[in-house]
Amino acid sequence: ITATALSGMSTAAAAVVATQTTSTLMNLFNLKTTAAVLAAVAVTGTTTYLVQEREADRLRADYQALGEYHARLTSDQQEALKAIQLRDDQIAALRRDVADLPRLRGEIDALRRKKEEADALLLSADEAVRTISELKTENTALTNKLNKSLTASWVYERDQWQNRGQTEPLDAFQTFLWAWSSRNQDALANAIHLADEGQTAEERERLIKRLLPREQPPTTQATRIRVFWMTGSGEGEHPEKSLTALEELSFVDRPLETREYLVRWDLVQINGQWRGFRKRYL
């Protein structure tokens, strides 16, 4: 009985020990399992966080790239709008230019006609210059010819003009010069012959005053008269004589300038007195 009891107690003790061992082992297993699960959960969470962080970084980079792309698109759009506006402005300018072509063509035609007229005027001016040059040459030749004939002509210097009466044509001519240069109105009225005898005294006086030398500048005065021939028969009721002369004029307000003109004086004899009645430049 004792042995059996002891054997039972040993068996019971062994069972208790085995039970405790099994319980301990289970506890250890559960702890390891829990730790493994927690570790797995931690690893999974960390991995998920890292994956999400990388995805967020990628999304941020994509968003920044999209922003830059949008900015480029906006810039390109503005450049395109500017180009379109410039094109529209150029098209509008071209349309205005095309619309203005008729007016421009008209102006060009007008300018062309003016140029042709100017060319014609220049040609006429050249011809006029040549004509004037030829006339000057002829005048010089005529003056030289006249100067050669002056040895047998009558020369009247201004300071030698005097009242020589009117019996002879040359005397009457010199008397006229004296009356004119000295502004002697009465002597001048007697030295000339007015064709219209029906004039009143006042009208004759006005005509005589008009013949007197001018006092206002620019004035000229004859400084020398060279008569180189006299024509006319001196016959009939009122004989006439014509004196052809070279008159030298000096400008009073321009003392260094003198000119010579070929002139002709006509005289008529009235009651035995010679009087001048016409002066013409040849």
Buried (B, 14 or more C-beta within 10 A) or exposed (E): EEEEEEEEEEEEEEEEEEEEEEEEEEEEEEEEEEEEEEEEEEEEEEEEEEEEEEEEEEEEEEEEEEEEEEEEEEEEEEEEEEEEEEEEEEEEEEEEEEEEEEEEEEEEEEEEEEEEEEEEEEEEEEEEEEEEEEEEEEEEEEEEEBEEEEEEBBBBEBEEBEBBEBEEBBBBBBBBBBBBBBEBBEBBBBBBBBEEEEEEEEEBEEBBEEBBEEEEEEEBBBBBBBBBEBEBEEEEEEBBBBBBBBBBBBBEEEEEEEEBEBBBBBBBBBEEBBBBBBBEEE
